[in-house]
Amino acid sequence: MLDQVGELIREVAATVVLPRFRHLSSSEIQQKAPGDLVTIADKESERALTKGLTALLPGSQVVGEESVAADPGLLGRLGDSGAVWIVDPVDGTNNFAAGKTPFAVMVALLRDGEPAASWILDVVGDNLTVAEAGSGAYRDGVRVKTRTDDPGAAALRGVVASHYLPERLRSVAAANARAFGEVTKGHHCAGYEYPAVALDEQQFALFWRILPWDHVPGTLIIREAGGTALHLDGTPYSPQDSERGLLVAANDDIWRTARDTLFPDTTIL
């Protein structure tokens, strides 16, 4: 089913999402909340993915970003028994609406509340990153493994997505980020940041707002590639979690270096 889902995602991206890129009218872009956009492509992509995924796995349920926007109670399905799909129909919608890259389509499959498989498609690049629990992570069919060494903070490149960080953490992280080789605010697209860690384009990424469609697909890819995805206090991440932030890194040692460099006083976490 890994290949079938990948084919479905590519088909929806090619027929629904990509044709709208840089061809959206103002009436096809709406604001769900301040700074949080949705487009006609998000809605049509989620409908097409929902139809296709439930056909592939009859009896399964879907938790999609746009369906949850209409009915937040759907988040309760994440802990249900059986098969539940998590869908981000266009990840990086603000980029997409502005005619910029990166943006992605992301899907994850939960079985009894635990991640079983995930898919992230870079729509413009047509690169598909896939993971299956216990079977590894792959980029366009080639096995992906994260780096195993820790060169130290001064040699690390990473992301601190500071927009949603509480002020007490934002100011500390900003001051301590200078110890790294390079820290950016990210690309406003989790579908870019996670594969970038797996491929060693960057070695860590820190998020605070951890909505399931943004982070369940990527965390499985990171773990299956050999990396680490934990809350800032070191506790495991679950698809049902929405608080305590999330730090992902290429391996355990880099995770500790990144966390302890950004927040040497862990009592503030």
N, C-alpha and C positions, 0 to 999 in steps of 0.2 A: 504493500500500500504506500510505501514511501515514494515510489516513482509516480504512482497515480495522483497523489496529492500534489507532488511537485509539478506534474503536467497541468493539473487544474489551476494551480496558482499562476503558472506561466500564461495559460490561456486567458485567465481573467485579467492579468496585468496587460497583456497584449491587446485585448479587445475592449476593455472597459477603462483601464487606468491610463495607459500611455497615450491613447488618442485624445484624452482631455488635457494632457500636459501642454501648457502654454496656449491652450485654446479654451479657457474657462471665461465665461461672461461673468459680470459682477453679480448677476442674479443666481449664479450657480455656486456662489461662495457665501456661507453664512457663519455667524459667530455663535458658538454654543455657550461660551463664557468669555469674559475678557481675555483676549489673547489666544483663545482656543477656537480654531476654525474647523469647519466641516464643509466638504464640497459634494457636488453631485457624484463625483467619482467614488468618494468614500461610501456613499449610500448604495450605489449600484454595485460596487465591488463586494460589499458585505452581503448583499442579497444573492449575488451569483455564487460566492463562496459558500454561503449557507446551504443553498440548494445543492451544490455539487458535493460538499462534504457529507451531508446527511444521506445523500444517495449512495456514496461510497461505504458508509457505515450506518445502515438502517437502525433506527432506535437511538442514535446518538443525539446529544443536545449541543447547542451552540451558544457561547457567550461572546458576543461581538461588541466592539467599542461603541458603535452607533446604536445598537439595540439597548445597551446598558444606559446610554445617554437618555433614551426614551423611557426606560424602566430599570432604575438602579437595583431593584429587587432581584434581577437576573444574576447578579454577582453571587447570590446564595447557591447557585448551581455548581460553583467551583469545587465544593466539597462533596458533591453527590457521588454515589456509586455509579459504576458504569463508565461510558465514554462521553467525554465533554470536549468539544473543540473550543479553543480560544482564537479569536480572529481580530487582527488589526488590518482593516481593508486598505488603508494607506497610512503607513507610519511616516511621520514627517510631513503632515498635511500642510503646515505653515510654509514649508519649503516648496511643496508641490503647488500650492495656491499662488506663490510668488514667482513661479516659473523657474525655481532653482532646484538643484540636487544637493544632498541625497534624499531619496525617499524610497520606501520599501513596502512590500506586502509580507505580513507575518502571520503564521498559523502555528498553533501548538495543540497537541492531543493529550488530554489528561485521562488516565484510567484510575478510577477510585480515588480521585483527588491528587494523584501523583503524575508528574510529566513523563510521558512515554515516548513522544517524538516531537520534533519541531522543524520548521522550515522558515527561512528568511530569504526573500528574493530582492536583490538590488534590481529594480525595474529597468532603469536606463542601461546599466551595465550587463543585465541579464545573467548575473552571477547568483547561483542558488546554494545557500549553506544549509545543511541538513544534519540533524542529530537524532539518534535513536538510543533510548536508555539502555546502557550496557553494551552498545555496539559501536560507539565512537561518533565522531563528527566528520563531515565531508563538505568540501567546496567543489561544486561541479564534478562530483564523483571521486575526487582525490582526498585521501585521508588528511585531516588537519590535526596537528598537535601543537600545543602551546610550548613556549620555551621553558626550560627546566632550571635555568640559573637565575640568580638575582645579582645584577651588576651594581646595585646600590642606587639610592635616590637620585644622585646627580646624573645618572645615565638613563633614567626612566622617563618615558613620555606617557602622559595620561590626560584624562578628562575629569574636570570637576564641574558637574552641571549644577551651578550655584544658584540658579534662579529660584528654586523651591527650598533651598536650605534655610533652616531657621537662622535668624541673624546671629545668634550666639556661636553657631558653627560656621557660618559664612565668613565672618571676619577672621576667625582663627585659621580656616582653610586658606583664605586669600594670603594671609601673612606667611604661612608655612609652605605654600606651593612654590615659593622661590627656591626651595632646596632641591627641586626636581630639575631634570634637564629641560623639560618643556611641559607646561600644563595649559590646556585650552578649555574653553567653556563648552566644547563639543559642537556637534553638527545639528542639534535639535532633531535627532533621528536615531533612536535606539537600534534600529535595523542596520545602521552603519557602525555604531560604536561596538557592538558585541562581536561581529566578525572581525573587526579591526584588532581586537585583543587576541582573538584566536589565531590571527594571521601575523601577529607581532608587529603590526603597524603602530600600535600603542600597547602599553603593558598593563594599564589599569583604567578603570572608569568608576566614578562615584556619582550615584544618583540619590535623590531623596524621595521624589514622587514616584512610587513604584506600582503603577497600574498594571494589572496582569497581562494585558495584550502587549504592553511595551517590554515586559521583562521575563515572562515565562519562556518564550521561545529562545531568547538569547542566553538565559542562565543555563538551560539544558545544553546548548551548544558549547558554552564555556566549560562546563563540568565534563562533558564527554570528550572535549579536546585536551583535558588534563588541567584545566584552570580551576579557579576558586571563586565562588559567589556566596558571600555571607553578609549578614547585617553588620553594621559598624561595631556592634558589641560582640561580634564573633559568633552569634547564634545562626543556625541554618535558616535559609530563605525558603518560604513555602508560597505556592501560588495564591493562597488565601491572605497573605500578608499585604498590608498597605502602609505600614509605618516602620520606623527605625532606620530608614535609609538602606542603601545597598551598595556594597563595594565589590566589584569584580576585578580579578587580576589573573595574570598568566599562570601563576602558581602560588602555593601557600606562602613561600618566603617573600615574594613580591607583594602579596596581600598585606602581610605584616609590616613590611617596609613602608608601603603607601599609607596604611592606616596610622602607624605610629609617627610618621613624618607629618602628616596632616593634623593629627590630633594626639600629640604626645601626652596630654592630660586626658586620659580616657574617662575621667569622672564626669566630663561635660556631655558625654554621649547619651 
